[in-house]
Amino acid sequence: MNEQHLHFDNLVESVQISPDSIVSRTLRADENAKMIVFGFDAGQELSEHTASVLAIIHILSGQAEISLGEEKHEASAGSWSWMPAKLPHSSVAKTPVVLLLTMFTGAKSQSQPSD
């Protein structure tokens, strides 16, 4: 693997969804960020939790319900969610889902991005 860059032609195909489970593959982790691709079978969920760092969820395929704080969102391919540190969140896969989670482990600021 080249340490200068990383490339995937199709992230959806980088993880194999297993029946009745959630699988993950860490794509890259360093002092600044960690990128993990997840595969959820339909009906699988991550119960409400928080993260200590700023994170982004990008739905690559499938349909899910994403809860961010008190708000629930129907998410499908192309959906993108920005989550400040310590925001309670959860997800339920309505269909098989592949998502990319990016955690900004070295982020100095937890403020919301500008438009």
C-alpha positions in Angstrom: 0.0 0.0 0.0 1.3 3.4 -0.9 1.6 5.6 2.2 1.2 8.8 0.2 -2.3 8.0 -1.1 -5.1 5.4 -0.9 -7.6 4.7 -3.7 -10.7 2.4 -4.0 -12.6 2.1 -7.3 -15.8 1.1 -5.4 -16.1 1.4 -1.6 -19.4 -0.5 -1.7 -17.6 -3.6 -2.9 -14.8 -3.2 -0.3 -16.9 -4.8 2.4 -18.9 -8.0 2.2 -22.3 -7.8 4.1 -22.9 -10.9 6.2 -26.4 -12.2 7.0 -27.7 -10.9 10.3 -24.6 -8.9 11.1 -22.6 -5.7 10.9 -19.1 -5.9 9.4 -16.4 -3.2 9.2 -13.1 -2.6 7.5 -10.7 0.2 8.6 -9.5 1.8 5.4 -7.0 4.2 7.0 -6.1 5.4 10.5 -3.6 7.9 11.6 -3.2 10.7 14.1 -5.7 12.9 12.3 -8.5 10.7 11.1 -9.9 7.2 10.9 -12.0 6.0 8.0 -14.1 2.9 8.4 -16.5 1.3 5.9 -19.4 -0.6 7.5 -21.7 -3.2 6.0 -25.1 -3.7 7.7 -27.5 -6.4 6.8 -31.2 -5.3 6.7 -32.6 -5.0 10.3 -29.2 -4.5 11.9 -28.7 -1.5 14.2 -26.2 0.4 16.3 -27.9 1.5 19.4 -27.6 5.1 20.6 -24.0 6.0 21.5 -21.7 9.0 21.3 -18.2 9.5 19.9 -15.5 11.6 21.6 -14.5 13.2 18.2 -16.2 15.0 15.3 -17.4 12.4 12.7 -19.1 12.2 9.3 -21.4 9.4 8.1 -21.8 9.0 4.3 -24.3 6.4 3.1 -22.9 4.7 0.1 -25.7 2.2 -0.6 -29.0 1.1 0.9 -31.5 2.8 3.1 -31.2 3.5 6.9 -32.8 5.5 9.6 -30.1 7.7 11.2 -30.9 9.4 14.6 -28.8 12.5 15.4 -29.7 13.8 18.8 -33.5 14.2 18.9 -33.9 14.1 15.1 -34.5 11.1 12.9 -33.5 11.1 9.2 -34.3 8.6 6.4 -30.9 8.2 4.7 -30.1 6.6 1.4 -27.2 6.5 -1.0 -25.6 9.9 -1.1 -26.9 11.0 2.3 -24.2 12.7 4.4 -24.4 13.5 8.2 -22.0 15.7 10.2 -21.8 14.9 13.9 -20.1 17.0 16.5 -18.3 15.2 19.3 -20.6 13.8 22.0 -23.8 14.0 19.9 -26.0 10.9 20.7 -26.6 9.0 17.5 -27.8 5.6 16.3 -28.7 3.8 13.0 -31.0 1.1 11.8 -30.6 -0.5 8.4 -33.9 -0.8 6.5 -32.1 -2.6 3.6 -28.5 -3.9 3.4 -26.4 -0.7 3.9 -22.8 0.3 3.2 -21.6 3.5 4.9 -18.4 5.3 5.3 -17.6 6.7 8.8 -14.9 9.3 9.0 -13.7 10.1 12.5 -11.5 13.2 12.9 -9.3 12.0 15.7 -7.0 15.0 15.5 -9.6 17.7 15.1 -8.9 20.8 17.2 -12.2 22.4 16.5 -15.6 20.8 17.0 -17.5 23.7 15.5 -20.1 23.2 12.8 -18.9 23.6 9.2 -19.8 26.8 7.3 -22.2 26.6 4.3 
